[in-house]
Amino acid sequence: MYVMHGEYKVPGGKLVVADVDVVDGLLRGPRISGDFFLEPDDALETINAALDGLPAGLDARAIGVRVQAGLPRDTVMLGITAEAVGIAVRRAVARASDWREHDWRLVHEPPRDPALHMALDQVLAEEVGAGRRPPTLRVWEWASPAVVIGSFQSLRNEVDAAEAERRGVDVVRRISGGGAMFIEPGNTITYSLYAPESLVAGMSFAESYAFLDDWVLGALGELGIRAWYQPLNDITSDHGKIAGAAQKRLAAGAVLHHVTMAYDIDADAMMKVLRIGREKISDKGIASAVKRVDPLRRQTGLPREEIIDRMIAHFRGRYGLSDDRVTEDERRLADKYATDKFTTPAWTARVP
């Protein structure tokens, strides 16, 4: 009987399962399994042998290097990689939880002001970390247009403040890092995941991005879009970028992972409000920032509301999901955070 059990679904690939014991700080008796494809058959035992005796504190990449080095050159791996084996082992050792172990809740409420959305993200993540709220998927509805800048971005470098004010665009700063997002209520699909750290235990930040976005790829696939995760934090398709993600791990023991998807785009307004530097554009090897984004409206032909409904249905079918709402206590605390933090120059212009 194995003491530790870990699972890892390879984004766009298969499930890798690791059962392993740790004795005197070393991996012992490891058994890898899953619905992947591997040739020749005895390559599985080669993988297990490579893992046996490794220091239990190695990270996933280092474990993957050891596994890869032990495989014959003619080994064929489909739906699995050596590093995926490492991640499954790390999740076993870290005693990571699985999506299906949690009682997921859905919050999808009427439109909120941009600053209140920023505050709700912090409040709900803190509540999940404290164990007062089950893990939650929140789908946002926007009351007004906004620019949401990352926690570490320069306000003046990212936003034309005069143009934003002229157009009635609120400028807010979120608690996660990453780049600026131009938001229009009818043109944007935004959601947040609030999960305990155990869900991403054994993963680096980069690995957890792909892991937490995998369900979205499945939902988009059902909509007829061949999408994939583009490191570090993009979801893209053959036609261009669909979404950008950002993440924050709170000291309270929770992970906040939120994603903004382009349903449609007013390119002229975006280019006037955002100061998108030429260096950033050229780094992507394209002529303009607008061409990087390919909205879901064009790719699917579906109404925004239907896309959201089908995304929720996919999550519900995959992991389970019960309808919920923001509690009165959570709303009061979010109002306080919005007043005391997210609408203040001290926060919004904390990086001038």
C-alpha positions in Angstrom: 0.0 0.0 0.0 1.5 3.3 -1.1 1.5 6.2 1.4 1.4 9.1 -1.0 -0.8 9.5 -4.1 -0.5 12.3 -6.7 -2.3 13.0 -10.0 -1.5 15.4 -12.8 -3.5 16.0 -16.0 -1.1 17.1 -18.7 -2.6 20.1 -20.5 -3.8 18.8 -23.8 -2.5 15.4 -22.8 -3.3 12.5 -20.5 -3.5 11.8 -16.8 -0.3 10.8 -15.0 -0.6 9.2 -11.5 2.2 8.6 -9.0 2.0 6.4 -6.0 5.1 6.5 -3.9 6.5 6.1 -0.4 9.3 8.2 1.2 11.8 6.5 3.4 14.7 8.4 5.0 14.1 11.3 2.6 14.2 9.1 -0.5 11.5 8.0 -2.9 10.8 4.3 -2.5 8.6 1.8 -4.4 7.3 4.4 -6.9 4.6 3.3 -9.3 3.6 5.5 -12.3 0.3 4.8 -14.1 -2.2 6.6 -16.2 -4.1 6.7 -19.5 -1.1 7.8 -21.5 0.7 5.9 -24.3 4.2 4.6 -23.9 6.4 2.4 -26.0 8.1 0.0 -25.5 6.1 -1.5 -22.7 9.1 -2.0 -20.4 9.7 1.8 -20.5 7.2 2.1 -17.6 9.4 0.0 -15.4 12.4 2.0 -16.5 10.7 5.1 -15.3 9.9 3.5 -12.0 13.5 2.4 -11.6 14.8 5.9 -12.4 12.6 7.4 -9.6 13.4 4.8 -7.0 16.0 6.3 -4.5 15.8 9.9 -5.7 15.8 12.6 -3.0 12.2 13.4 -2.2 13.0 17.1 -2.2 13.9 17.3 -5.9 11.6 19.7 -7.9 9.6 18.4 -10.8 12.1 19.6 -13.4 15.0 17.8 -11.7 13.0 14.6 -11.4 12.0 14.8 -15.1 15.7 15.2 -16.1 16.5 12.0 -14.2 13.6 10.1 -15.7 14.5 11.3 -19.3 18.1 10.3 -18.8 17.1 6.8 -17.9 14.9 6.2 -20.9 16.2 4.4 -24.1 16.5 6.7 -27.1 13.7 4.8 -29.0 11.1 5.5 -26.2 7.9 7.0 -27.5 5.8 9.1 -25.1 2.3 10.3 -26.1 0.2 12.4 -23.7 3.0 12.2 -21.1 6.4 13.8 -20.6 9.3 13.1 -18.2 8.6 16.4 -16.5 4.9 15.5 -16.1 6.0 12.4 -14.2 8.1 14.7 -12.0 5.0 16.9 -11.3 2.9 13.9 -10.4 5.6 12.7 -8.0 5.9 16.2 -6.5 2.1 16.3 -6.0 2.2 13.0 -4.3 5.0 14.0 -1.9 3.3 17.3 -1.2 0.0 15.5 -0.6 -1.8 17.7 -3.2 -5.6 17.7 -3.5 -7.6 16.9 -6.6 -10.2 19.1 -8.2 -12.9 16.5 -7.5 -12.1 16.4 -3.8 -13.5 19.9 -3.4 -17.1 21.2 -3.2 -16.8 23.9 -5.9 -19.2 26.8 -5.8 -20.3 29.2 -8.5 -20.8 32.9 -8.0 -22.2 34.7 -11.0 -23.9 37.9 -10.0 -25.1 41.2 -11.5 -22.6 43.8 -12.8 -20.2 45.3 -10.2 -17.9 48.4 -10.4 -14.3 47.6 -11.3 -12.9 48.5 -7.9 -15.4 46.2 -6.2 -14.3 43.4 -8.5 -10.7 43.9 -7.3 -11.9 43.9 -3.7 -14.0 40.8 -4.1 -11.0 38.9 -5.5 -9.0 39.6 -2.4 -11.9 38.9 0.0 -13.0 35.6 -1.6 -9.4 34.4 -1.9 -8.9 35.2 1.8 -12.1 33.4 2.8 -11.1 30.3 0.9 -7.7 30.3 2.5 -9.2 30.6 5.9 -11.6 27.7 5.3 -14.7 29.9 5.6 -15.7 29.5 1.9 -15.4 26.4 -0.3 -13.3 26.7 -3.4 -15.1 29.0 -5.8 -15.5 29.9 -9.5 -16.6 33.5 -9.9 -17.7 34.8 -13.3 -17.6 38.6 -13.4 -20.1 41.0 -14.9 -18.8 44.6 -15.4 -20.8 47.7 -14.6 -18.5 50.0 -16.6 -15.4 50.0 -18.9 -12.0 49.7 -17.1 -8.3 49.3 -17.5 -7.0 46.7 -15.0 -3.3 47.0 -14.4 -1.0 44.5 -12.8 0.3 44.9 -9.3 3.7 45.9 -10.4 3.0 48.0 -13.5 3.7 51.7 -13.8 0.5 53.6 -14.0 1.8 56.4 -16.3 3.6 53.9 -18.5 0.5 51.8 -19.1 -2.4 54.2 -19.2 -3.2 57.5 -20.9 -5.0 58.9 -17.9 -6.6 61.9 -19.8 -7.9 59.6 -22.5 -9.3 57.1 -20.0 -11.1 59.9 -18.1 -12.5 61.4 -21.4 -13.9 58.0 -22.3 -15.3 57.2 -18.8 -12.8 54.3 -18.3 -12.0 53.5 -14.7 -8.4 52.6 -13.9 -7.9 50.0 -11.2 -4.9 47.9 -10.0 -5.3 44.3 -9.1 -3.4 42.3 -6.5 -1.8 39.9 -9.0 1.0 40.6 -11.4 0.9 40.6 -15.2 -0.1 43.1 -17.8 -2.8 45.6 -18.4 -6.3 44.5 -19.6 -8.7 46.8 -21.4 -12.3 45.9 -20.3 -15.6 46.7 -21.9 -18.7 45.2 -20.3 -20.2 43.5 -23.4 -16.9 42.6 -24.9 -15.1 40.8 -22.1 -15.4 37.4 -20.3 -13.7 37.4 -16.9 -13.6 34.7 -14.2 -11.6 34.0 -11.1 -10.8 30.7 -9.3 -10.3 30.8 -5.6 -8.7 27.5 -4.5 -6.7 26.1 -1.5 -3.0 25.9 -2.1 -3.3 22.1 -1.8 -4.8 22.1 -5.3 -1.5 23.3 -6.8 0.9 21.7 -4.3 4.1 20.4 -5.8 3.8 22.8 -8.8 5.8 25.9 -9.7 3.9 29.0 -10.6 4.5 28.3 -14.3 3.2 24.7 -14.0 0.1 25.8 -12.1 -0.9 28.2 -14.8 -1.3 25.4 -17.3 -3.0 23.2 -14.7 -5.6 25.7 -13.7 -6.4 26.7 -17.3 -6.8 23.2 -18.6 -10.6 23.1 -18.1 -10.9 26.2 -20.2 -9.1 24.5 -23.1 -11.7 21.7 -22.8 -14.6 24.2 -22.8 -13.2 26.0 -25.8 -12.7 22.7 -27.6 -16.4 22.0 -27.2 -17.1 25.3 -28.8 -15.0 24.2 -31.8 -11.8 26.2 -31.0 -8.5 24.4 -30.9 -6.8 26.3 -28.1 -3.7 25.8 -26.1 -1.8 27.2 -23.2 1.0 29.6 -24.2 3.6 30.1 -21.5 3.6 32.0 -19.3 0.0 33.2 -19.0 -1.8 33.2 -22.4 -4.5 31.1 -23.9 -4.3 31.2 -27.7 -5.5 29.5 -30.9 -4.5 29.2 -34.5 -5.9 32.7 -35.1 -4.4 34.6 -32.1 -4.6 35.2 -28.4 -7.9 34.5 -26.7 -7.1 35.2 -23.0 -4.6 36.3 -20.5 -4.3 34.9 -17.0 -2.8 36.2 -13.7 -2.2 34.6 -10.4 -1.6 35.4 -6.8 -0.8 33.1 -3.9 -1.9 34.5 -0.6 -0.2 34.0 2.7 -3.6 32.9 4.0 -3.2 29.6 2.1 -5.2 30.3 -1.1 -4.5 30.6 -4.8 -6.2 33.4 -6.8 -6.2 32.6 -10.5 -8.1 34.9 -12.8 -8.5 35.1 -16.6 -9.8 37.8 -19.0 -11.0 36.6 -22.3 -11.8 38.8 -25.4 -15.3 38.2 -26.6 -15.1 41.3 -28.9 -12.7 44.2 -29.0 -12.9 48.0 -29.7 -9.4 48.2 -31.1 -9.4 51.9 -31.5 -10.5 52.6 -27.9 -8.0 50.1 -26.6 -5.0 51.6 -28.5 -5.9 55.1 -27.4 -6.3 54.3 -23.6 -3.4 51.8 -23.3 0.2 52.9 -23.9 1.3 49.7 -25.6 5.0 50.0 -26.3 6.6 49.1 -29.6 9.2 46.9 -27.8 6.4 44.7 -26.3 4.7 44.4 -29.7 7.9 43.6 -31.6 8.8 41.0 -29.0 5.7 39.0 -30.2 6.9 39.3 -33.8 3.8 41.0 -35.1 2.9 44.3 -36.6 0.4 45.5 -34.0 -1.0 44.6 -30.6 -4.5 44.4 -32.1 -3.5 41.5 -34.4 -2.4 39.5 -31.3 -6.0 39.2 -30.1 -8.7 37.1 -31.9 -12.1 37.6 -30.1 -14.4 34.7 -29.3 -17.3 36.3 -31.1 -15.5 36.0 -34.4 -14.3 32.5 -33.7 -17.6 31.0 -32.5 -20.4 33.3 -33.8 -22.1 32.7 -30.4 -23.6 35.3 -28.0 -21.4 36.1 -25.1 -24.0 34.7 -22.6 -24.1 31.4 -24.4 -20.3 31.0 -24.3 -20.3 31.8 -20.5 -23.1 29.3 -20.0 -21.3 26.6 -21.9 -18.0 27.2 -20.0 -19.8 26.9 -16.7 -21.5 23.7 -17.8 -18.1 22.3 -18.8 -16.7 23.0 -15.4 -19.8 21.6 -13.7 -19.6 18.4 -15.7 -15.9 18.0 -15.1 -15.5 18.9 -11.4 -19.0 19.5 -10.0 -20.3 23.0 -9.2 -23.1 24.3 -6.9 -24.7 27.7 -7.3 -23.8 30.2 -4.6 -23.6 33.9 -3.9 -21.4 36.4 -2.1 -22.5 36.5 1.5 -23.4 39.7 3.3 -20.3 39.6 5.4 -18.1 39.1 2.3 -19.9 42.0 0.5 -19.4 44.4 3.5 -15.7 43.5 3.7 -15.3 44.0 -0.1 -17.0 47.4 0.2 -14.5 48.3 2.9 -11.5 47.1 0.8 -12.8 49.0 -2.2 -13.1 52.3 -0.2 -9.9 51.9 1.9 -7.6 50.4 -0.8 -8.8 49.8 -4.4 -10.1 53.3 -5.1 -7.3 55.2 -3.4 -4.3 56.8 -5.2 -2.0 55.2 -2.7 -2.9 51.8 -4.2 -3.7 52.7 -7.8 -0.6 54.8 -8.2 1.6 52.8 -5.9 3.9 52.3 -8.9 3.5 55.8 -10.5 
